Amino acid sequence: MQKNKILSYLGLATRAGRAVSGEFCVERSVRRHRAKLVLVAEDASEASQKNFRNICTYYKVPLYISGSREELGAACGKEARVSAAIEDDGLANAAIRCIQETGIGGSKYVE
């Protein structure tokens, strides 16, 4: 339930034009201080997860690791995606609130 709600916020942000997906675009969004929340697939490689963990820690962007590549891609309306970023303050804050209220449930949330 919680994962579906987070992915629905990602879908809303995508339809509003306030989300990016794909490793290169997400990294660029974080470096340009546009990303408010980064989502990474659980089945992403350890190197990719570590890369996003490091960059999000450095730029102080919340990171949430959950779901599969296919789930992230479906939420964005695209094929499988390893990562996605929400660039809208309101949707990102709503997703973060949802993560904190319902608990993590096996997924990793790094602030």
Buried (B, 14 or more C-beta within 10 A) or exposed (E): EBBEBBBBBBBBBBEEEBBBBBBEBBBBBBEEEBBBBBBBBBBBEEEBBEBBBEBBEEBEBBBBBBBBBEBBBBBBEEEBBBBBBBBBEBBBBBBBEBBEEEEEEEBEBBE
